[in-house]
Amino acid sequence: MRYEKVCLEVAVHILPEEIVTTDEIERQLSPIYDRLHLPFGRLEFMTGIRERRLWPRGIRPGQISIQTVKKALERSGVASECVGALIHGSVCRDYLEPATACGVHEGVGLSENCQIFDVSNACLGILTALIQAANMIELGQIQAAIVVGTEDSRSLLETTISQMLADETLTRQTIKPFFASLTIGSGSAAFVLTHRDISRTGSRILGAEVLANTAFCHLCQSDDSVKDGDAMRTDSETLLIQGVDTARRLFPRFLDTLSWERTDISRFFCHQVGKAHQKLLFNTLEINPELNFSTLEYLGNTGSAALPTAFSVGLEQGECQKGDRIACLGIGSGINSLMIGVEL
């Protein structure tokens, strides 16, 4: 996929105020740690995550997404009546139906001519939504689009801790599928895309490539009963290896599509999973780890909002300059990999 007409106006994020440290989680799990003789500090040592954030109890993802979209519109200067599509891309949704995008559309006050729908693709949801929006702009169907998603980790985190404490049969082996759920955090992010004819920034979405490796779709699974007490199970070790291998297969094609060499890339943003994932990814793709921008240490894994939030924070902190070529390297359970090239 190559784009000639799609521009990125803004990337924004909103973060919860409540912070839960990894030390706090391990203290809650102390009965299990003591019984299994697990060393305290193990979770942070393994993942590099020292804390994550939670939204207030009872809030719905769409309520936060409304705030994020309003922030994105204000910063972009794009008039609400110009927005031809609003896509909600997070794992977390308000309801099974209608689409969470419907409530966000109403809450923001966008045009009745605006296309609205949800996209679901695990941790790639927001990036997948971005590509759908870019396609519509490139085809001339719309002039501007907003992509947004809000992840709420509280229910999953608390359910996981409760189930672990209640299961006295857990062993050092059977406890492993629970650990990924302890790294999850909350956050919200949004992008505003426009046709180049109305862009104020000139920053371009250059292109993207995807690869599906669905032979491993069973490695991370959850369903809508999580809130009713069924925690997510993740084969983290196999998912790490196969996810990075999927990215290895895609990366050369991504570079070829954009006519880039590795040395052309100014900055990388990847999915924020853990330090082991980052190390293996950069070693496998043979890219400079110093070009990576990380937020996982203080935000944890915020699902589909992770890479977009890191991108937004990086821009906000001045980590990217005009003219930089940026590679967004997404990997999500499924397994899918989606890579997007941006030129500021």
KAKA-V713171 format. One record per backbone hydrogen bond with DSSP energy under -0.5 kcal/mol. CO is the residue of the C=O (numbers start at 0). NH is the residue of the N-H. E is the energy in kcal/mol with one decimal. If there is no record, write none. Layout:
# KAKA-V713171
CO NH E
CO NH E
This chain:
# KAKA-V713171
0 207 -1.8
4 6 -0.5
4 195 -2.1
5 204 -2.2
6 8 -0.7
6 193 -2.3
9 191 -2.0
11 189 -2.2
13 187 -1.6
17 53 -1.9
18 20 -0.5
19 51 -2.1
20 24 -1.7
21 25 -2.3
22 26 -2.0
23 27 -1.9
24 28 -1.5
26 29 -1.3
28 31 -0.9
28 32 -2.4
29 33 -3.0
30 34 -1.9
31 35 -2.6
32 36 -0.7
32 37 -2.3
38 41 -1.4
40 44 -2.3
41 45 -2.5
42 46 -2.0
43 47 -3.1
45 275 -0.5
46 274 -2.2
47 49 -0.6
49 21 -2.7
51 19 -3.2
52 185 -1.8
53 17 -0.8
55 58 -1.7
59 62 -1.0
59 63 -1.1
60 64 -2.5
61 65 -1.9
62 66 -1.1
63 67 -2.2
64 68 -2.7
65 69 -2.2
66 70 -2.1
67 71 -2.3
68 72 -2.8
69 73 -2.3
70 74 -2.2
71 75 -2.0
72 76 -2.0
78 81 -1.9
79 82 -1.2
79 110 -0.7
81 83 -0.6
81 143 -0.5
83 114 -2.7
84 145 -2.5
85 116 -1.6
86 88 -0.6
86 147 -2.5
87 118 -2.8
98 101 -1.6
98 102 -0.7
99 103 -1.8
100 104 -2.6
101 105 -2.3
102 106 -2.4
103 107 -2.1
104 108 -2.1
104 109 -1.6
110 113 -1.4
114 85 -3.0
116 87 -1.9
120 123 -2.4
121 120 -0.5
121 124 -1.6
123 127 -3.1
124 128 -2.3
125 129 -2.1
126 130 -1.9
127 131 -2.0
128 132 -2.4
129 133 -2.6
130 134 -2.4
131 135 -1.7
132 136 -2.0
133 137 -2.9
134 138 -2.0
135 140 -2.2
135 141 -1.0
136 139 -1.3
142 194 -2.5
143 83 -2.8
143 84 -0.7
144 192 -2.6
145 86 -2.5
146 190 -2.5
147 88 -3.0
148 188 -2.1
150 152 -0.5
150 186 -1.6
152 156 -2.7
153 157 -2.9
154 158 -2.6
155 159 -2.3
156 160 -2.1
157 161 -2.2
158 162 -2.6
159 163 -2.3
160 164 -2.3
161 165 -1.7
162 166 -1.1
165 167 -1.0
166 169 -1.1
170 174 -1.6
172 175 -1.1
174 177 -1.6
174 178 -0.6
175 178 -1.2
175 179 -0.5
176 233 -1.5
177 180 -0.9
177 181 -0.7
178 181 -1.1
179 182 -1.3
180 183 -0.7
182 300 -2.4
186 150 -2.9
187 13 -2.2
188 148 -1.8
189 11 -2.6
190 146 -2.4
191 8 -2.7
191 9 -1.0
192 144 -2.6
193 6 -3.1
194 197 -1.8
194 198 -0.5
195 198 -0.6
202 7 -2.9
203 205 -0.8
203 342 -2.6
205 2 -2.8
206 340 -2.7
208 338 -2.5
210 336 -2.2
212 215 -1.5
213 216 -1.5
215 218 -1.4
218 234 -3.0
220 232 -1.8
222 225 -1.6
224 227 -1.3
224 229 -1.4
225 228 -1.9
228 230 -0.7
232 220 -2.0
233 235 -1.6
234 238 -2.6
235 239 -2.4
236 240 -1.9
237 241 -3.0
238 242 -2.5
239 243 -2.1
240 244 -1.9
241 245 -2.0
242 246 -1.9
243 247 -2.4
244 248 -1.8
245 249 -1.5
246 250 -2.8
247 251 -0.7
249 252 -0.6
249 253 -2.2
250 254 -2.5
251 255 -2.2
252 256 -2.5
253 257 -1.8
254 258 -0.7
254 259 -2.6
255 258 -0.6
260 263 -1.7
261 264 -1.3
266 326 -2.2
267 292 -1.3
268 328 -2.8
270 272 -1.3
273 277 -2.0
274 278 -2.5
275 279 -2.3
276 280 -2.6
277 281 -2.6
278 282 -2.1
279 283 -2.5
280 284 -2.5
281 285 -0.8
281 286 -2.0
287 290 -1.8
288 291 -1.5
290 267 -2.5
294 297 -1.3
294 298 -1.7
295 299 -1.7
296 49 -2.3
296 50 -1.1
298 52 -0.5
299 301 -0.9
300 184 -2.1
301 304 -1.8
302 305 -1.7
303 307 -0.6
304 308 -2.4
305 309 -2.4
306 310 -2.6
307 311 -2.5
308 312 -3.1
309 313 -2.6
310 314 -2.2
311 315 -2.5
312 316 -2.2
313 318 -2.8
314 317 -1.4
320 323 -2.3
323 325 -0.6
323 343 -2.3
324 265 -2.9
324 266 -1.3
325 327 -0.6
325 341 -2.6
326 268 -2.4
326 328 -0.7
327 329 -0.9
327 339 -2.1
328 270 -1.3
329 337 -1.9
331 334 -0.6
331 335 -2.6
334 212 -3.4
335 331 -3.0
336 210 -2.1
337 329 -2.5
338 208 -2.0
339 327 -2.9
340 205 -2.3
340 206 -1.1
341 325 -3.4
342 203 -2.7
